[in-house]
Amino acid sequence: MKFVKEEDEERGDYIFQKDEKTKFGARFIILVLVILVGVVVASGIHFKWY
């Protein structure tokens, strides 16, 4: 099974496709995770858990 499918390949056994939707989705998920980590750290500082 291949991990990433190029745009011009004709195959069905892949996990991610290298196109704009996949790139946008990956960036969005990473951004949300970074924001969540920031919120957890900020709440820990605010409530003096650190």
ZISUL-V19593 format. One record per backbone hydrogen bond with DSSP energy under -1.0 kcal/mol. NH is the residue of the N-H (numbers start at 1). CO is the residue of the C=O. E is the energy in kcal/mol with one decimal. If there is no record, write none. Layout:
# ZISUL-V19593
((NH | CO | E) (NH | CO | E))
This chain:
# ZISUL-V19593
((2 | 13 | -2.1) (5 | 16 | -2.8) (9 | 6 | -1.1) (14 | 12 | -1.1) (16 | 3 | -2.8) (18 | 5 | -3.0) (19 | 17 | -1.7) (23 | 19 | -2.0) (24 | 20 | -2.6) (25 | 21 | -2.5) (26 | 22 | -2.4) (27 | 23 | -2.3) (28 | 24 | -2.5) (29 | 25 | -2.4) (30 | 26 | -2.4) (31 | 27 | -2.4) (32 | 28 | -2.4) (33 | 29 | -2.3) (34 | 30 | -2.3) (35 | 31 | -2.4) (36 | 32 | -2.4) (37 | 33 | -2.3) (38 | 34 | -2.3) (39 | 35 | -2.3) (40 | 36 | -2.3) (41 | 37 | -2.4) (42 | 38 | -2.6) (43 | 39 | -2.5) (44 | 40 | -2.1) (45 | 41 | -2.3) (46 | 42 | -2.6) (47 | 43 | -2.5) (48 | 45 | -1.1) (49 | 44 | -3.0))
